[in-house]
């Protein structure tokens, strides 16, 4: 029997899906994460934007085309938001939400809608690993309640995994890179152990450690000192921004200013001069004026971003911003065009700094990543190999590299 676990959305979803894939394998299934013909489909959905929720619904139809008789199980944020929408779709036999994904495998033969509230961190089976990378869930939920975001309502309040459980799972992993994930990773805390303390506990794990998305407040001198002392944490910071305008940040209920954000970027570069700082920016928030938008454009260059994930504001019913008057699609489209141009210029400028230099890259099936998350391509690269390379020139979405030696 073949099972397909198809995932939309964040790294946390990917981590949870990897655990579900491992559990299905233990039950005798041949498992894939590529959408195709299968005897069972498990769809892990996303609801961060209206478009993500739409794609989640469309995925059910795509699965039905591959095998109309195969049962479809739906979990995740979109099904938490609107379980009935999925339960009514032909082929869907079981709908759960975001909580207790550990129960999905026990419910494989059940039918209907099973949603539960979440009070503590849910332990899942160890994830299915590739030769190179494994996801490690350490936190779930969010207490921030940004005015545009549904996730705290769908994922529940912030909760963290026991540090001893994190360490035990990390030690059992064979992957050469471990990615720590959480809905609000910055809020990790187990007693007196914060995220920086967790990194110190992981310093002897024989793998590169990479962080998921971070919030500005976690980037303190103490955190950066602990990160540097750990020695195996990669210098890549996905630091959420959302807007370069203080007025818009206040309307978004983001708890920092433009100045504080730039201070955090400067602090990062003092500790890790070659660090990649990547970010998310929402374009066309309801209160965003042209002046506000220009502030977002200018911070892209000022912060020295390696990459920007920009997307237009999407009203989500149930959030504070849903009640605000939305900007016209034409305004959002025009601003998106300018933001994408600025993002491209920033990325090219960052990559240009490293051409001609040496780096260490971990190769996957198709290319690899340097420590600061530059995508690299090299002839004769072997999946799972850590290599010293020379970065030569631009290629596709990254850099062409020459392999100097395996490490």
SULBELVEN-V994461 format. One record per residue. N is the residue number from 1. RES is the residue in one small letter. SS is DSSP state (h for helix, s for strand, l for the rest). Layout:
<<N | RES | SS> <N | RES | SS>>
This chain:
<<1 | x | l> <2 | x | s> <3 | x | s> <4 | x | s> <5 | x | s> <6 | x | s> <7 | x | s> <8 | x | l> <9 | x | l> <10 | x | l> <11 | x | h> <12 | x | h> <13 | x | h> <14 | x | h> <15 | x | h> <16 | x | h> <17 | x | h> <18 | x | h> <19 | x | h> <20 | x | h> <21 | x | h> <22 | x | h> <23 | x | h> <24 | x | h> <25 | x | h> <26 | x | h> <27 | x | l> <28 | x | l> <29 | x | l> <30 | x | s> <31 | x | s> <32 | x | s> <33 | x | l> <34 | x | l> <35 | x | l> <36 | x | l> <37 | x | l> <38 | x | l> <39 | x | l> <40 | x | s> <41 | x | s> <42 | x | s> <43 | x | s> <44 | x | s> <45 | x | s> <46 | x | l> <47 | x | l> <48 | x | l> <49 | x | l> <50 | x | h> <51 | x | h> <52 | x | h> <53 | x | h> <54 | x | h> <55 | x | h> <56 | x | h> <57 | x | h> <58 | x | h> <59 | x | h> <60 | x | h> <61 | x | h> <62 | x | h> <63 | x | h> <64 | x | h> <65 | x | h> <66 | x | h> <67 | x | l> <68 | x | l> <69 | x | l> <70 | x | l> <71 | x | s> <72 | x | s> <73 | x | s> <74 | x | s> <75 | x | s> <76 | x | s> <77 | x | h> <78 | x | h> <79 | x | h> <80 | x | h> <81 | x | h> <82 | x | l> <83 | x | h> <84 | x | h> <85 | x | h> <86 | x | h> <87 | x | h> <88 | x | l> <89 | x | l> <90 | x | l> <91 | x | l> <92 | x | s> <93 | x | s> <94 | x | s> <95 | x | s> <96 | x | s> <97 | x | l> <98 | x | l> <99 | x | l> <100 | x | l> <101 | x | h> <102 | x | h> <103 | x | h> <104 | x | l> <105 | x | h> <106 | x | h> <107 | x | h> <108 | x | l> <109 | x | l> <110 | x | l> <111 | x | l> <112 | x | s> <113 | x | s> <114 | x | s> <115 | x | l> <116 | x | l> <117 | x | l> <118 | x | l> <119 | x | l> <120 | x | l> <121 | x | l> <122 | x | l> <123 | x | l> <124 | x | l> <125 | x | l> <126 | x | l> <127 | x | l> <128 | x | l> <129 | x | l> <130 | x | l> <131 | x | l> <132 | x | l> <133 | x | s> <134 | x | s> <135 | x | s> <136 | x | s> <137 | x | s> <138 | x | l> <139 | x | s> <140 | x | s> <141 | x | l> <142 | x | l> <143 | x | l> <144 | x | l> <145 | x | l> <146 | x | l> <147 | x | l> <148 | x | l> <149 | x | l> <150 | x | l> <151 | x | h> <152 | x | h> <153 | x | h> <154 | x | h> <155 | x | h> <156 | x | l> <157 | x | l> <158 | x | l> <159 | x | s> <160 | x | s> <161 | x | l> <162 | x | l> <163 | x | h> <164 | x | h> <165 | x | h> <166 | x | h> <167 | x | h> <168 | x | h> <169 | x | h> <170 | x | h> <171 | x | h> <172 | x | l> <173 | x | l> <174 | x | l> <175 | x | l> <176 | x | l> <177 | x | s> <178 | x | s> <179 | x | s> <180 | x | s> <181 | x | s> <182 | x | l> <183 | x | l> <184 | x | l> <185 | x | h> <186 | x | h> <187 | x | h> <188 | x | l> <189 | x | s> <190 | x | s> <191 | x | l> <192 | x | l> <193 | x | s> <194 | x | s> <195 | x | h> <196 | x | h> <197 | x | h> <198 | x | h> <199 | x | h> <200 | x | h> <201 | x | h> <202 | x | l> <203 | x | l> <204 | x | l> <205 | x | l> <206 | x | l> <207 | x | l> <208 | x | s> <209 | x | s> <210 | x | s> <211 | x | s> <212 | x | l> <213 | x | s> <214 | x | s> <215 | x | l> <216 | x | h> <217 | x | h> <218 | x | h> <219 | x | l> <220 | x | l> <221 | x | h> <222 | x | h> <223 | x | h> <224 | x | h> <225 | x | h> <226 | x | h> <227 | x | h> <228 | x | h> <229 | x | h> <230 | x | h> <231 | x | l> <232 | x | l> <233 | x | s> <234 | x | l> <235 | x | l> <236 | x | s> <237 | x | s> <238 | x | s> <239 | x | s> <240 | x | l> <241 | x | l> <242 | x | s> <243 | x | l> <244 | x | l> <245 | x | l> <246 | x | h> <247 | x | h> <248 | x | h> <249 | x | h> <250 | x | h> <251 | x | h> <252 | x | l> <253 | x | l> <254 | x | l> <255 | x | l> <256 | x | l> <257 | x | l> <258 | x | h> <259 | x | h> <260 | x | h> <261 | x | h> <262 | x | h> <263 | x | h> <264 | x | h> <265 | x | h> <266 | x | h> <267 | x | h> <268 | x | h> <269 | x | h> <270 | x | h> <271 | x | h> <272 | x | l> <273 | x | l> <274 | x | l> <275 | x | l> <276 | x | s> <277 | x | s> <278 | x | s> <279 | x | s> <280 | x | s> <281 | x | s> <282 | x | s> <283 | x | s> <284 | x | l> <285 | x | l> <286 | x | l> <287 | x | l> <288 | x | l> <289 | x | l> <290 | x | h> <291 | x | h> <292 | x | h> <293 | x | h> <294 | x | h> <295 | x | h> <296 | x | h> <297 | x | h> <298 | x | h> <299 | x | h> <300 | x | h> <301 | x | h> <302 | x | h> <303 | x | h> <304 | x | l> <305 | x | l> <306 | x | l> <307 | x | s> <308 | x | s> <309 | x | s> <310 | x | s> <311 | x | s> <312 | x | s> <313 | x | l> <314 | x | l> <315 | x | l> <316 | x | l> <317 | x | l> <318 | x | l> <319 | x | l> <320 | x | h> <321 | x | h> <322 | x | h> <323 | x | h> <324 | x | l> <325 | x | l> <326 | x | l> <327 | x | l> <328 | x | l> <329 | x | h> <330 | x | h> <331 | x | h> <332 | x | h> <333 | x | h> <334 | x | h> <335 | x | h> <336 | x | h> <337 | x | h> <338 | x | h> <339 | x | h> <340 | x | h> <341 | x | h> <342 | x | h> <343 | x | h> <344 | x | h> <345 | x | h> <346 | x | h> <347 | x | h> <348 | x | h> <349 | x | h> <350 | x | h> <351 | x | h> <352 | x | h> <353 | x | l> <354 | x | l> <355 | x | l> <356 | x | l> <357 | x | l> <358 | x | s> <359 | x | s> <360 | x | s> <361 | x | s> <362 | x | s> <363 | x | s> <364 | x | l> <365 | x | l> <366 | x | l> <367 | x | l> <368 | x | s> <369 | x | s> <370 | x | s> <371 | x | l> <372 | x | l> <373 | x | l> <374 | x | l> <375 | x | s> <376 | x | s> <377 | x | s> <378 | x | l> <379 | x | l> <380 | x | l> <381 | x | l> <382 | x | l> <383 | x | l> <384 | x | l> <385 | x | l> <386 | x | s> <387 | x | s> <388 | x | s> <389 | x | s> <390 | x | s> <391 | x | s> <392 | x | s> <393 | x | s> <394 | x | s> <395 | x | s> <396 | x | l> <397 | x | l> <398 | x | s> <399 | x | s> <400 | x | s> <401 | x | s> <402 | x | s> <403 | x | s> <404 | x | s> <405 | x | s> <406 | x | s> <407 | x | l>>
